[in-house]
Amino acid sequence: MKEHSKIQRILPHIYLWIGIIIIIFPIYFIFVGSSHTSAEILAAPMPLKLGPHLFENYRRALFEGTSNMGTPVLVMVKNSLIMALGISIGKIIVSLLAAFAIVFFDFPGRKFCFWAIFITLMLPVEVRIMPTYKVISDLGMLNTYAGLILPMIVSATAVFLFRQFYMSIPREIAEASQIDGATPMQFFRSILVPMTRTPVAAMFVIQFIYGWNQYLWPLLITTKTNYYTLLIGINRMLSGADVQIEWQIVMATTLLAMLPPVIVVVLMQKQFISGMTETEK
C-alpha cells in the first residue's frame, strides 16, 4: 500500500477547514450583526465582536417586529411551520397512495398515469403559477393556509421514490395478505407504510426544507401580514422606502429563519441517510 507524505495527509484537512470557514463566516457575520444597533452595523468597518444588544434585538424581532412591518417573527415562524409541515405531510400522504395504486393495482393506463406524473418534473412551479393562482383565487383561498399548502402537495419526485421502493417488495407479501383476508387499505396501512419508514423520513426532510424555503407562491397569495411567512417577512423588512431599515432586526430574523431546517436535518440525519442510501429492503 502506497504511503502518503505528511503534506498529502494534511492538505485535505486544510481544504476542509477553508471550506468550513467560508460557509460559517456569513452565519457568524449575521449573528454578530444581530447583536449591534443599526448605526454600528452601517459603520465602516462593522464590529466583528458580539455587541450588548443581542437579547434586546431578538426580543424585538420575536415579539414586536420592525417599525415598517409590525408583524412579530413568532407569527411568521408559525405560518412558515404550518406551510412547511402541511406541504411535507401532504406530499408524503398523496405520494404514498399514488405509488401504491401504480404498483399494486392493475388497471388500464397504469403506465400512462405514472409517466404523466413523472413528466411534471419538467414543469416547475413558475410555469404553472398563473393558472394555479387563478384557481386558488376563484376558490376564495387567498390569504389562507389551505391556499398556501394545497397547490404544493403533489410531488412527482416523491411518487417516483416510493414507486421504486414498492417495486422492490416481493409480490408474495401482497398475495399472503390477500390470503389472510386483508383489504388493500389494510395491507397498505399495516404492511407497506411501516416498511416505508426510512424513505418517508428522507422525503420528509427534503419536502420540509422545500416548503420552508417557498418564496414566490406565498408572495403571490398573501397580502395580509398575519399570513406572511418568514421569507416574505424578511423581504418586507427590506422594502421600506421612507423608513430606515433596522438591519439588526433583519439579521436576527434571518438567523431565526435558518434554525428550523437545521434542527430538522440534525434530528433526522440518520433516517435521511438511511432512506437515501438503503438498498436492502
C-alpha positions as CSV (number, residue, x, y, z in Angstrom):
1,M,0.0,0.0,0.0
2,K,1.4,3.4,-1.1
3,E,2.2,5.7,1.8
4,H,1.3,9.3,1.6
5,S,3.6,12.1,2.6
6,K,2.8,14.3,5.6
7,I,1.8,17.2,3.2
8,Q,-0.6,14.9,1.3
9,R,-2.3,13.9,4.5
10,I,-2.5,17.5,5.8
11,L,-3.8,19.2,2.6
12,P,-7.3,17.6,2.6
13,H,-7.8,18.8,6.2
14,I,-6.6,22.3,5.2
15,Y,-9.1,22.4,2.3
16,L,-11.8,21.1,4.6
17,W,-11.2,23.9,7.2
18,I,-11.1,26.6,4.5
19,G,-14.4,25.3,3.2
20,I,-15.9,25.4,6.7
21,I,-14.7,28.9,7.3
22,I,-16.2,30.1,4.0
23,I,-19.5,28.6,4.9
24,I,-19.6,29.6,8.6
25,F,-18.3,33.2,8.3
26,P,-21.5,34.7,6.8
27,I,-23.6,33.0,9.5
28,Y,-21.2,34.4,12.2
29,F,-21.4,37.8,10.5
30,I,-25.2,37.7,10.7
31,F,-25.1,36.6,14.3
32,V,-22.7,39.4,15.3
33,G,-24.7,41.9,13.4
34,S,-27.9,40.9,15.2
35,S,-26.2,42.0,18.5
36,H,-25.5,45.6,17.5
37,T,-27.5,48.7,16.6
38,S,-28.3,49.7,13.1
39,A,-25.8,52.5,13.2
40,E,-23.0,50.2,14.4
41,I,-23.8,47.8,11.5
42,L,-23.6,50.6,8.9
43,A,-20.4,51.9,10.3
44,A,-17.2,51.1,8.4
45,P,-15.9,48.6,9.4
46,M,-18.7,46.8,11.2
47,P,-17.6,45.3,14.5
48,L,-16.9,41.6,14.4
49,K,-17.4,41.0,18.1
50,L,-20.7,40.4,19.9
51,G,-22.4,43.6,20.9
52,P,-24.5,44.4,24.0
53,H,-27.9,44.4,22.3
54,L,-28.2,40.6,21.5
55,F,-31.2,39.7,23.7
56,E,-32.9,43.1,23.1
57,N,-32.8,42.7,19.4
58,Y,-34.1,39.1,19.4
59,R,-36.8,40.0,21.8
60,R,-37.9,42.8,19.5
61,A,-37.7,40.5,16.5
62,L,-39.8,37.8,18.1
63,F,-42.5,39.9,19.8
64,E,-42.6,43.3,18.0
65,G,-41.1,43.2,14.5
66,T,-39.6,46.2,12.7
67,S,-41.1,49.7,12.5
68,N,-42.0,49.4,8.8
69,M,-43.6,45.9,9.4
70,G,-45.1,45.3,12.8
71,T,-45.6,41.6,12.4
72,P,-43.6,39.7,15.0
73,V,-41.3,36.9,13.9
74,L,-43.2,34.4,16.1
75,V,-46.3,34.9,13.8
76,M,-44.2,34.4,10.7
77,V,-42.5,31.3,12.2
78,K,-45.9,29.8,12.9
79,N,-47.0,30.5,9.3
80,S,-43.8,29.0,7.9
81,L,-44.1,25.9,10.1
82,I,-47.7,25.3,9.2
83,M,-46.9,25.7,5.5
84,A,-43.7,23.5,5.6
85,L,-45.4,20.8,7.7
86,G,-48.6,20.9,5.6
87,I,-46.6,20.6,2.3
88,S,-44.3,17.8,3.6
89,I,-47.0,15.7,5.2
90,G,-49.5,16.3,2.4
91,K,-46.9,15.3,-0.3
92,I,-46.0,12.2,1.6
93,I,-49.6,11.0,2.0
94,V,-50.6,11.7,-1.6
95,S,-47.4,10.2,-3.0
96,L,-47.7,7.1,-0.9
97,L,-51.2,6.5,-2.1
98,A,-50.3,7.3,-5.7
99,A,-47.3,4.9,-5.7
100,F,-49.4,2.2,-4.0
101,A,-52.1,2.4,-6.8
102,I,-49.5,2.4,-9.6
103,V,-47.5,-0.6,-8.3
104,F,-50.2,-2.9,-6.7
105,F,-53.3,-2.2,-8.8
106,D,-53.6,-3.5,-12.4
107,F,-55.8,-1.0,-14.3
108,P,-55.8,0.3,-17.9
109,G,-53.4,3.2,-18.4
110,R,-51.3,2.5,-15.3
111,K,-48.0,3.2,-17.1
112,F,-49.5,6.3,-18.8
113,C,-50.6,7.6,-15.3
114,F,-47.1,7.1,-13.9
115,W,-45.4,8.8,-16.9
116,A,-47.9,11.7,-16.9
117,I,-46.9,12.3,-13.2
118,F,-43.2,11.9,-13.9
119,I,-43.3,14.4,-16.8
120,T,-44.5,17.1,-14.5
121,L,-40.9,17.2,-13.2
122,M,-40.2,19.2,-16.3
123,L,-42.8,21.8,-15.3
124,P,-41.5,23.9,-12.4
125,V,-43.9,25.9,-10.2
126,E,-43.1,29.1,-12.1
127,V,-44.6,27.7,-15.4
128,R,-48.0,26.9,-13.8
129,I,-48.0,29.7,-11.3
130,M,-50.6,31.9,-13.0
131,P,-53.3,29.2,-13.7
132,T,-52.8,27.9,-10.2
133,Y,-53.2,31.4,-8.8
134,K,-56.4,31.8,-10.8
135,V,-57.9,28.6,-9.4
136,I,-57.0,29.5,-5.8
137,S,-58.4,33.0,-6.3
138,D,-61.7,31.7,-7.7
139,L,-62.0,29.2,-4.8
140,G,-61.5,32.1,-2.3
141,M,-58.3,30.7,-0.8
142,L,-56.1,33.8,-1.0
143,N,-54.7,34.6,2.4
144,T,-55.5,31.2,3.8
145,Y,-53.3,28.3,5.0
146,A,-55.2,26.0,2.5
147,G,-54.2,28.3,-0.3
148,L,-50.5,28.2,0.8
149,I,-50.5,24.4,1.1
150,L,-52.8,22.6,-1.3
151,P,-51.2,23.6,-4.7
152,M,-47.9,22.3,-3.4
153,I,-48.9,18.8,-2.1
154,V,-48.3,16.8,-5.3
155,S,-44.8,15.7,-5.9
156,A,-43.6,13.6,-8.9
157,T,-40.2,13.1,-7.1
158,A,-41.9,11.5,-4.1
159,V,-44.2,9.3,-6.2
160,F,-41.1,8.1,-8.2
161,L,-39.2,7.4,-5.0
162,F,-42.0,5.4,-3.3
163,R,-42.8,3.6,-6.6
164,Q,-39.2,2.4,-6.9
165,F,-39.3,1.2,-3.3
166,Y,-42.7,-0.6,-3.7
167,M,-41.4,-2.3,-6.8
168,S,-38.6,-3.9,-4.8
169,I,-41.2,-5.5,-2.4
170,P,-41.9,-9.2,-3.2
171,R,-45.3,-9.8,-4.6
172,E,-45.6,-12.8,-2.3
173,I,-46.2,-10.3,0.6
174,A,-49.2,-8.8,-1.1
175,E,-50.5,-12.3,-2.0
176,A,-50.1,-13.5,1.6
177,S,-52.1,-10.5,2.9
178,Q,-54.9,-11.3,0.4
179,I,-54.9,-14.9,1.6
180,D,-55.2,-13.7,5.2
181,G,-58.2,-11.7,4.2
182,A,-56.7,-8.2,4.4
183,T,-58.2,-5.5,2.3
184,P,-56.0,-3.3,0.1
185,M,-56.0,-0.4,2.5
186,Q,-55.3,-2.8,5.5
187,F,-52.3,-4.1,3.5
188,F,-51.3,-0.5,2.8
189,R,-51.6,0.7,6.4
190,S,-50.3,-2.4,8.3
191,I,-47.6,-3.6,6.0
192,L,-46.5,-1.1,3.4
193,V,-46.4,2.1,5.5
194,P,-44.3,0.6,8.3
195,M,-41.9,-0.8,5.7
196,T,-41.6,2.7,4.1
197,R,-40.4,4.4,7.3
198,T,-36.9,5.3,6.1
199,P,-37.9,6.6,2.6
200,V,-40.7,8.6,4.3
201,A,-38.2,10.2,6.8
202,A,-35.9,11.1,3.9
203,M,-38.7,12.6,1.9
204,F,-40.0,14.5,4.9
205,V,-36.6,16.2,5.4
206,I,-36.5,17.2,1.7
207,Q,-40.1,18.4,1.5
208,F,-39.9,20.3,4.8
209,I,-36.9,22.3,3.5
210,Y,-38.7,22.8,0.2
211,G,-41.8,24.1,1.9
212,W,-39.9,26.2,4.4
213,N,-37.9,27.9,1.5
214,Q,-41.0,28.7,-0.6
215,Y,-40.9,32.3,-1.6
216,L,-42.7,33.0,-4.9
217,W,-46.0,31.3,-4.1
218,P,-46.5,32.9,-0.6
219,L,-45.5,36.2,-2.2
220,L,-48.4,36.0,-4.7
221,I,-51.2,34.8,-2.5
222,T,-50.6,36.6,0.8
223,T,-51.5,40.2,1.2
224,K,-52.3,40.2,4.9
225,T,-49.4,40.5,7.3
226,N,-50.8,37.8,9.6
227,Y,-50.2,35.2,6.8
228,Y,-46.7,36.2,5.9
229,T,-44.0,33.5,6.0
230,L,-40.5,34.3,7.3
231,L,-39.1,34.8,3.8
232,I,-41.8,37.2,2.8
233,G,-41.4,39.0,6.2
234,I,-37.6,39.4,5.6
235,N,-38.4,40.8,2.1
236,R,-40.9,43.3,3.5
237,M,-38.4,44.4,6.2
238,L,-36.0,45.4,3.5
239,S,-38.6,47.2,1.3
240,G,-39.3,50.3,3.4
241,A,-38.9,53.3,1.1
242,D,-39.3,56.1,3.7
243,V,-38.3,54.1,6.8
244,Q,-34.7,53.4,7.8
245,I,-34.1,49.6,7.6
246,E,-33.4,48.1,11.0
247,W,-30.6,45.8,10.0
248,Q,-30.2,44.3,13.4
249,I,-33.8,43.0,13.4
250,V,-33.4,41.8,9.8
251,M,-30.3,39.9,10.7
252,A,-31.9,38.4,13.8
253,T,-34.9,37.3,11.7
254,T,-32.6,35.8,9.1
255,L,-30.8,33.8,11.7
256,L,-34.1,32.6,13.2
257,A,-35.3,31.6,9.7
258,M,-32.3,29.2,9.4
259,L,-32.8,27.4,12.6
260,P,-35.9,25.1,11.9
261,P,-34.4,23.4,8.7
262,V,-31.1,22.9,10.5
263,I,-32.9,21.4,13.5
264,V,-34.9,19.0,11.3
265,V,-31.8,17.9,9.4
266,V,-29.8,17.3,12.6
267,L,-32.6,15.4,14.3
268,M,-33.4,13.2,11.3
269,Q,-30.0,12.9,9.7
270,K,-29.7,9.1,10.4
271,Q,-33.1,8.4,8.9
272,F,-32.4,10.7,6.0
273,I,-29.1,9.0,5.1
274,S,-30.7,5.5,5.5
275,G,-33.7,6.5,3.3
276,M,-31.3,7.8,0.6
277,T,-28.7,5.0,0.7
278,E,-30.5,1.9,1.9
279,T,-30.5,-0.8,-0.8
280,E,-31.7,-3.9,1.2
281,K,-35.5,-3.8,1.6
